[in-house]
Amino acid sequence: MPIDLLMTQLSPTMTEGRVARWLKKEGDELVSGEVMAEIETDKATMEMEVVDEGVLHRIIAAEGATVAVGAPIAVIAEDGEEVPADYQPVGEATPAAEAAVVETAVEASAPVVAPTAPVPVVEPVAGSTVDPKRIKASPLARRLARQKGINLAAITGTGPKGRITRGDVEKVAKRGISLGAGTAAVVTPAPRPMPTGPLPYHEDEFERVENSMMRKAIARRLTESKQQVPHFYLNVDVEMDRLMDLRAQLNEVADGAFKLSVNDFVIKAVAKALVDVPAANASWTDASTLMHKHAHISVAVAIEGGLITPVIRFAEQKGIVDISNEVKELAGRARAGELKPEEYSGGTFSISNLGMYGVKQFSAIVNPPEGAILAVGGTEERPVVKNGELTIARMMTLTLSCDHRVVDGAVGAEYLAALKKHIETPASVLI
């Protein structure tokens, strides 16, 4: 039986992938664990490994093609197997996955036509606790399970990292057990696409730059955040004189062993403040509010074509030198496109720092499912009043963007007060 090779979800937010390069060609033998293709996701270019062994019979998605998660990209056959000439691969049982490969190049002169009807999105019925897309199973195992009416969520996989294999499904089928795969689904209309039409620019006055997978993901997620998350904003000015002096002293005594940045102090202060005000370390779901026990800090890093947020996990437990080293290491691998999905997902609170670009103040967009994000401006000398006298101090403006569903105004204000205290008495972040 031919095996349909489907586009795999290689990152938590991935909805489609671009085939960057095939490392195997039609007719090549596929051995489990080998890399067969490189896939550009919304975060990085990642390797797709061989799971189902056999022969690469046919490549459906050529290099450069963009394919929805769950849609077929190739057909695998067993050694010596005859595949019918009219064989048609089948994707996941969702409208989006059954869609054809999206062409990556569009003629500039071709008119852009909006779909006449939105594509529906299939969601599990109420009471379902497992998203079938997140179940690790080989394409053949999924296909057999659908044919035999078996629910993959009830099977324990014996493959690599708990992946469900064809053998796992066949064992369940031999026992004559039907685990309820034929559950009805609720169809929810997808958001209507923005209307398109002729551009108000002359073709010779601009250059078209194709949107990367990352750029599309950023556009989609930030639009969803602004539309669905009720934002509110709080800002506070903090005096930086003590922190800047302490930073200079520590860097001097380090004698090159390490070099601390202002951002390193901010990350540690943010984590300490989340311990002081745990109500600000929260995420929203329709069923419940998640109160996080640890400060996993997402740090926005600018990379070519967009940005990514590597996560400093358990930041409240780490020393500032360890945080500094980890930030540098993660940022370097982020710019090289080498981060693993678990290294840029699972954050509970975000920091975006544009101070090094000379930005004084800005408001960032909340990064769901996190409940808040801190926008950090630059440090500058400003006139301030101390003890009734006008003087000059180094100041920084911090702006907190909050999801009002989980962080109320009073909680946000309490959190900023705790953060201001840690930054203005920086020795506290060293304890």
C-alpha positions in Angstrom: 0.0 0.0 0.0 1.5 3.4 -1.0 2.2 5.8 1.9 1.2 9.5 1.6 4.0 11.7 3.0 2.2 14.8 4.4 3.5 18.2 5.4 4.3 17.9 9.1 3.7 20.6 11.7 7.3 21.4 12.6 6.6 24.3 14.9 3.7 25.0 17.3 2.3 27.9 15.2 3.0 26.4 11.7 0.0 26.2 9.4 1.9 25.8 6.1 5.5 25.1 5.0 7.7 25.8 2.0 9.8 23.0 0.6 13.2 24.6 0.6 15.2 21.6 -0.7 14.7 17.9 -1.4 17.7 15.9 -0.2 16.2 12.7 -1.8 15.1 12.3 -5.3 12.4 10.0 -6.9 13.6 6.4 -6.8 15.8 6.9 -3.7 15.6 4.5 -0.8 14.4 6.0 2.4 15.9 4.9 5.7 14.4 5.9 9.0 16.2 8.8 10.7 17.7 10.2 7.5 16.9 13.7 6.4 14.8 13.8 3.3 13.9 17.4 2.9 14.4 20.9 4.4 11.2 22.8 5.2 10.9 26.5 5.7 8.4 27.1 8.6 7.2 30.3 10.1 10.2 30.4 12.4 13.1 28.7 10.7 14.2 26.2 8.1 14.0 22.7 9.6 14.9 19.2 8.6 12.2 16.6 7.8 13.4 13.1 8.7 12.3 9.8 7.3 9.8 8.0 9.4 8.2 5.5 7.1 10.9 3.5 5.2 10.5 2.6 1.5 11.2 4.2 -1.8 10.5 7.8 -2.7 8.0 7.0 -5.5 6.8 10.5 -6.5 7.5 14.1 -5.4 4.3 16.1 -5.4 5.5 19.4 -3.9 8.5 20.7 -5.8 11.2 22.9 -4.3 9.9 26.3 -3.6 6.2 25.2 -3.2 4.2 26.2 -0.2 2.0 23.5 1.2 -0.6 23.5 4.0 0.1 21.3 7.1 -1.4 17.9 6.5 -1.4 18.1 2.7 0.6 15.5 0.7 4.1 16.4 -0.6 5.2 13.0 -1.8 4.3 9.3 -2.2 6.3 6.6 -0.6 6.1 3.0 -1.9 7.5 -0.2 -0.4 10.5 -1.8 -2.2 9.2 -3.4 -5.4 5.6 -2.2 -4.9 3.6 -1.3 -8.0 1.8 2.0 -7.6 -1.2 2.5 -9.9 -0.7 5.3 -12.4 -4.0 6.9 -11.3 -3.1 6.8 -7.6 -4.1 10.0 -5.8 -2.7 10.8 -2.4 -5.0 11.9 0.4 -4.2 14.5 3.0 -5.6 15.1 6.5 -9.4 15.1 6.9 -9.6 18.9 7.0 -10.6 21.2 4.1 -7.3 23.2 4.6 -5.2 20.0 4.4 -7.0 18.7 1.3 -6.2 21.9 -0.6 -3.8 21.7 -3.5 -0.2 22.9 -3.3 -0.1 26.7 -3.3 2.1 28.1 -6.1 4.8 30.3 -4.8 5.3 32.5 -7.9 2.5 34.6 -9.3 2.8 36.6 -12.5 2.8 40.3 -11.6 0.3 41.0 -14.3 -2.1 38.3 -13.2 -5.2 39.7 -11.4 -5.6 38.8 -7.7 -9.0 37.4 -7.0 -10.4 37.0 -3.5 -12.2 33.7 -2.8 -15.9 33.9 -3.1 -16.5 31.8 -0.1 -14.3 31.4 3.1 -12.7 28.0 3.7 -14.2 26.4 6.8 -12.0 25.4 9.7 -12.8 22.1 11.4 -12.6 22.0 15.1 -13.2 19.1 17.5 -16.6 18.9 19.2 -16.9 20.0 22.8 -15.5 17.5 25.2 -12.7 16.5 23.0 -9.4 17.0 24.9 -6.9 16.1 22.2 -6.2 17.9 19.0 -5.7 15.2 16.4 -3.2 17.4 14.5 -0.9 17.2 17.6 -0.9 13.4 17.9 2.4 12.0 16.7 1.6 9.4 14.1 3.0 8.3 10.7 1.0 9.2 7.6 0.1 5.5 7.0 -1.0 5.1 10.7 -3.4 8.0 10.3 -4.8 6.6 7.0 -5.3 3.1 8.5 -6.9 4.6 11.6 -9.4 6.5 9.4 -10.2 3.5 7.4 -10.8 1.3 10.4 -12.6 3.8 12.6 -9.9 3.9 15.2 -9.2 7.0 17.4 -5.5 7.7 17.4 -5.8 9.6 20.7 -6.5 6.3 22.5 -3.4 4.5 21.1 0.0 4.5 22.8 2.7 4.8 20.2 5.8 2.6 20.1 7.7 4.5 17.5 10.4 7.2 18.1 9.3 9.7 20.8 6.0 7.9 21.2 5.0 8.2 17.5 2.1 5.9 16.5 3.1 3.5 13.7 1.2 1.3 11.3 1.9 -1.7 13.6 0.3 0.1 16.6 -2.9 0.6 14.6 -2.9 -2.9 13.2 -2.6 -4.4 16.7 -5.6 -2.4 17.9 -7.5 -3.5 14.8 -6.7 -7.2 15.3 -8.2 -7.0 18.8 -11.5 -5.8 17.2 -11.5 -2.6 19.1 -13.1 0.5 17.7 -12.1 3.6 19.6 -14.5 6.1 18.2 -12.8 7.9 15.3 -16.1 8.7 13.7 -16.9 11.7 15.9 -18.7 14.5 14.4 -17.0 17.8 14.0 -18.2 21.4 14.3 -17.4 23.5 11.2 -16.6 27.1 12.0 -16.2 29.6 9.1 -12.7 31.0 8.7 -12.2 34.8 8.9 -13.2 36.5 5.6 -10.1 37.5 3.7 -9.4 41.2 3.1 -10.7 42.5 -0.2 -8.1 42.9 -2.9 -8.0 45.0 -6.0 -5.8 47.1 -8.2 -2.8 48.7 -6.4 -2.6 52.5 -6.4 1.0 52.3 -7.5 2.8 52.1 -10.8 4.6 48.7 -11.3 7.8 50.5 -12.2 7.9 52.4 -8.9 8.2 49.4 -6.5 9.8 46.0 -6.3 7.9 43.0 -5.2 9.4 41.0 -2.3 7.7 37.7 -1.7 6.4 37.4 1.8 8.3 34.7 3.7 6.6 32.1 5.9 7.8 34.0 8.9 6.5 37.3 7.6 3.1 35.7 7.0 3.0 34.2 10.5 3.9 37.5 12.1 1.1 39.3 10.1 -1.4 36.6 11.0 -0.6 36.4 14.7 -0.3 40.1 15.4 -3.6 40.8 13.5 -5.3 38.1 15.6 -3.8 39.6 18.8 -5.0 43.1 18.1 -8.4 41.9 17.0 -9.1 39.4 19.8 -7.0 40.5 22.8 -8.4 43.5 24.7 -5.2 45.5 25.1 -4.5 48.2 27.7 -1.3 50.0 28.3 0.6 51.3 31.4 3.9 53.1 31.4 6.4 54.2 34.1 9.7 56.1 34.1 12.5 54.4 36.1 15.8 56.0 37.2 18.8 54.1 35.8 21.7 55.7 37.6 22.3 52.9 40.1 21.8 50.2 37.6 24.2 51.8 35.1 26.8 52.2 37.8 26.5 48.7 39.0 26.6 47.3 35.5 29.8 49.2 34.8 31.4 47.9 38.0 30.5 44.3 37.3 31.8 44.5 33.8 35.0 46.0 35.0 35.7 43.4 37.6 34.7 40.6 35.1 37.9 41.5 33.1 36.4 40.1 29.9 34.9 36.9 31.5 31.4 38.3 30.7 29.8 41.6 29.6 26.4 42.4 31.0 23.9 44.5 29.1 21.0 46.7 30.4 18.7 44.1 28.8 20.2 41.4 31.0 19.3 43.4 34.1 15.8 44.0 32.8 15.1 40.3 32.1 16.1 39.4 35.7 14.1 42.3 37.1 11.1 41.3 35.1 11.4 37.7 36.5 11.8 38.9 40.1 8.8 41.2 39.7 6.7 38.2 38.4 7.5 36.4 41.6 6.5 39.4 43.7 3.2 39.8 41.7 2.3 36.3 40.4 -1.1 37.5 39.2 0.7 39.2 36.3 2.2 35.9 35.2 -1.0 34.5 33.6 -2.5 33.3 30.3 -6.1 33.2 29.1 -8.0 30.2 27.8 -11.7 30.0 27.2 -12.0 27.3 29.9 -9.6 28.7 32.5 -6.9 31.2 33.4 -3.5 29.7 33.7 -1.5 31.0 36.6 2.1 30.2 35.8 4.5 29.0 38.6 7.7 30.0 36.9 8.9 33.0 34.9 9.7 31.8 31.3 10.7 35.1 29.6 10.3 35.5 25.9 12.9 37.9 24.5 12.2 39.5 21.1 15.2 39.1 18.8 15.3 40.8 15.4 16.4 38.5 12.6 16.4 38.7 8.8 12.9 39.0 7.6 11.2 39.3 11.0 11.6 38.5 14.6 11.6 35.5 16.9 11.2 35.1 20.7 13.6 32.6 22.3 12.6 31.8 25.8 14.7 32.1 29.0 13.2 29.4 31.1 13.0 29.6 34.9 14.6 33.1 34.8 13.6 33.8 38.4 16.0 31.0 39.4 19.0 32.0 37.3 21.8 34.4 38.0 22.2 37.4 35.8 25.5 36.2 34.3 23.8 32.9 33.3 20.9 34.9 31.8 23.3 37.0 29.9 25.2 34.0 28.4 21.9 32.3 27.6 20.5 35.3 25.8 23.6 35.7 23.7 23.7 32.0 22.8 20.0 31.8 21.9 20.1 35.1 19.9 23.0 33.9 17.9 21.3 30.6 17.0 18.1 32.5 16.3 19.8 34.7 13.7 21.4 31.5 12.2 17.9 29.9 12.0 19.0 27.0 14.3 16.5 27.3 17.2 14.4 24.3 18.1 10.6 24.8 18.5 10.9 24.2 22.3 13.4 27.0 22.5 11.0 29.7 21.2 7.7 28.5 22.6 6.2 28.2 26.1 7.0 31.7 27.3 4.8 33.3 30.0 5.8 36.9 29.6 7.6 38.8 26.8 10.1 41.7 26.6 10.7 43.8 23.5 13.7 46.2 23.8 14.1 48.9 21.1 16.1 51.2 23.3 19.4 50.4 21.4 17.7 51.9 18.3 17.2 55.3 20.0 13.5 54.7 20.7 12.3 56.5 23.8 8.9 54.8 24.2 6.6 52.5 22.3 3.7 50.1 22.9 4.1 46.4 22.0 1.4 43.9 20.9 0.7 41.1 23.3 2.0 37.7 22.2 -0.8 35.2 22.9 -1.2 33.1 24.9 1.0 35.3 27.2 -0.9 37.8 29.2 1.5 40.8 29.0 4.6 42.2 27.2 7.0 44.9 28.3 8.3 47.5 25.8 11.7 48.9 26.9 12.8 52.3 25.7 16.3 53.7 25.7 18.2 55.2 28.6 18.7 58.9 28.3 19.5 61.9 30.5 16.5 63.9 31.5 15.7 66.7 33.9 14.0 65.4 37.1 13.0 66.9 40.4 14.6 65.3 43.5 13.9 66.6 47.0 12.4 69.8 45.5 15.5 70.5 43.3 15.9 70.2 39.6 18.7 67.8 38.6 19.7 65.5 35.7 19.3 61.7 35.9 19.5 58.8 33.5 15.9 57.6 32.9 14.1 54.9 31.0 10.5 54.6 30.0 8.8 51.1 30.3 5.4 50.4 28.8 3.4 47.4 29.8 0.8 46.0 27.3 -1.7 43.8 29.1 -4.4 41.3 28.1 -7.3 42.7 30.1 -8.9 39.2 30.3 -6.2 38.1 32.7 -4.3 41.2 33.9 -6.5 43.9 35.4 -5.4 47.5 35.7 -4.6 47.3 39.4 -2.5 44.1 38.8 -0.6 45.8 36.0 0.1 48.8 38.1 1.2 46.7 41.0 3.5 44.8 38.7 5.1 47.9 37.3 5.7 49.2 40.8 7.5 46.0 41.7 9.6 46.1 38.5 10.5 49.8 39.1 11.7 48.9 42.6 14.0 46.1 41.3 15.5 48.3 38.5 16.1 51.3 40.8 17.6 49.1 43.5 19.5 46.8 41.1 21.4 44.9 43.9 18.1 43.1 44.4 18.4 41.2 41.1 21.8 39.8 42.2 20.3 38.2 45.3 
